Amino acid sequence: MNPFGPTTEKPLTLRAFDSAAENISTVVSKVSSTDREQQSVIEQVRQIALNILSDTVDTISEGKLEEGELGVDHLDALIVDALDGADDEDGIYENALMASLSDAFLTFGVDATDIEEIFSDDTEVADAALEAAANTVLANMPDEGPELEELVREFIFGEADETEEGFDSMAKKIKARNGAFSQRKVNGRKIHYRGVLAIRQGVKTVVNKRLPGQKVRLTAAQKAGMKKARLHAFTANAINKRLRSFKKGKRLGIY
């Protein structure tokens, strides 16, 4: 005898739960797909930003600029080329690209003030800031190998440890003291620095600034490493496809 009463061949209310489970599964799948799409767009934009940075630094340091062309002209051309043809009426892609490009400069130890000057309306100031930034990137760029690969991987696919000052090897190897001079070897050359006061995230601190008149060039190993980092170029069509898909859901809330 069944203590719970007579049996029935009807499936009771379990199907209602099954239906709810199916609905939940469908929603989870959609959300997961949107998250993957968002992450894919972010990674793509950050990779393009790193490509622009490495191309600009290589062109300036190797003296490959066309006659009469400024470094900022070359940088602007790469940005325009990356944005060309993108279906970006809301400026989502442009904002993400510019933010990622600024982040790329910061990753290699370029000051936020210098980055602001690079994108200022004063061409002379912008070009001088970009040349200084290119030298800073070179000074802080690891040689080809695990360290450079990890830097690229962290920049494109993840976030750096917030307890570290980006990937600025100067911050980790030489403790800055106001007015104190220091030096380190970069590509076999001694590069001299001086500690200066600066504001970082609203806090006064001391950072090592490279003294002027010291040019550094990419080594063959560094060039090879950055070439690997470029992977393959992304077309406007690929960008448009992902942007259109993502715009069906929420807007990019990256920066």
C-alpha positions, 0 to 999 in steps of 0.5 A: 500500500502506498502511504502517499495515496493512490498512484497515477500515471500522470507525470504530476508537476515535474514537467513544469520543472523540466520546462523551467530548467530548459528556460534557465538553460537557454538563458544561461547559454545566451548569457554565456554566449554574450560574455564570450562575445564580449571577451572576444571583442576585448581581446581583439581590440587589445591585440590591435592596440598592441600591434599599433604600438609595436609598429609605431615604436619600430618605425620611429626607432629604426628611422623608417618614417617617410620624408617629412612624416612625423611619428604622430602622423604614422601613429594617427595613420595606423589608428585611422586604418584600424577604424576604417570601415568599422560600423561604429556609429556609437563610437564603441570600437573607437573608445575601446581602441584608444583606451587599449592603446593608452593602456599599452603605453602604460604597460611599458612604463610610459607616464599618463602625462606623456600619453595625454600629450601624445594625443594632444592637439599640439603636433610639436608637443605630441611628436616629442612626447611620442618619441620619448614614449617610444624610447621608454617602451624600448627601455622596458621591453623584455627580450624574446622569450617567456617574459615577453610572451607573458607580458603579451599574454597578460595584456591581451587576455588578462589583467596584470597583478595590481600590486605591481606597477604594470610591466615596468621592469624599472619599478621592480629592479630599481627603487626610485629616490627623488633626485637620485641617479641610477642606471641599468643595461638596455640592449648592452648599453648603460641607460641613466635615470633620475628619480623625480616626483610624480602623481600616480593615482592621486598619490605623490610618489617618486619614479625613475625618468630616463635622462634625455639624449639616450636612444635605444633600438630594438634588438633582433630578438625583441623584433622577433618577439613583437612580430609574434605578438602581432599574430595576424591582422584583423579586418574591418569585416571581422570587427563589424561582425563581432560588434553587430553581434554584441550590440544586440545585447548590452553595450561594451562596458569595458572602460 
